[in-house]
């Protein structure tokens, strides 16, 4: 999976969980913020063009899609449980997080690879 996709997916899942009234506990939130910041830094340093960078308005631009999902009852769908499990897997499984962090050590195209 591309690192840009990991960033986008993690962010989406985190924000959907908050809208659904299930924010992360404090230690997990810290892990999320640290990993998200590291991914953002990597993406912005390695993006092949400015439009591939993550701007300061990233969250605001994506908010309408998240809010639409929330209004449409996404929190009560089975897919929501999958979203939540994916995010927690990235954050709670040290091997998963270490594998992502190791990829951040080598410069490369953050968009290279597939996405869900």
N, C-alpha and C positions, 0 to 999 in steps of 0.2 A: 504494500500500500504506500502511496506517495506520502511524504511528510506533510505536504499541504493538505492532503485529504485527512490525515490524522488530526491536524489542527482544526480543520473545519468540522469534522465529526465530533471531536471532543467538545468544542465550543457549543455546537448545536445541542448535544446531549446535556451538557451542564446547564444551559439556559432553559431548556425544556423542563428539566428536573425542578429548577427553581420556580418556574411558572406553575408546575403541578404541585407545588407545596412540599417538595422533598429536597431541600438544599443539602449539600454535602456537610458532614460533620467537620469540625474545625481542622483536625489533622489531615483529613482527606482534601479539604479545600486548599490547604497550603500546598499539598503535592500538586493539585490541579493547577494552581496559579504559577508555581515554579516551572512545571512542564510546559504549560501554555506559553509562558514568557520565553523559555528556551526555544520552543518551536517557532514562535513569531520572529525572534532574533535571527534564527537560521534562515527562515524563509525570506526575510527582508534583505539579508546579506547575500543570499544566493539567487534571488529572483532574476530571471533573464530579462525582465522588463519592469518598468514602474507599475504597470497595471496588474502585475502578478504579486506585488507587495501588499502587505496587510496594513491598511491605513488606520488612522485614529478613529475613523467613523465606521469601522468594520461591524461592530455590534449593532449600531443604530441602523445600518443599511439592511441587516438581516432580521431585525426585530419584527417587521410586518409578517414575514413567513412564519416565524415562531408563534406569534400571537394568533395567527389564523389557525394553525394546528391546535393551539390551546382552545380556542373558541369552538372548534369542530370536535372537541372531546377526545383529543389524542391521549390524554392522561388515562383514559379508561380503556384504551385499546391494548391488545397483546403486544403490539409493536413497541409501545412505550416501555414495557418491561425489558425488551431486548435492548433498546437504546440505553436504558439505565444500567443493565448488566455489562454492556460494552464499555461504558465509561468507567465503571467500578473496576473492571478487569484491567484497564490501562493503569489505573491509579493504585489498586491494591496489590497487584501482582508485581513484585519487585523485578522479576525477570523480564516482563513486558516493558516496564518503564526503563530498565537498564538497556534493553535492546534498542529502544527508541533513542535514548540519550547517546548510545554508541554511534548511531547513524549520524547524529549531529556533529560528531567529531571530524567528519570527512565532508569537505565542500562538494556540492553537487546541485543539480536541478531539483528543487523541492517538489516539483510537479511530476517528476519522473516516477512512473509506477501507476498502478490502477487505483481505482476508488470504488467504494461500495456502490 
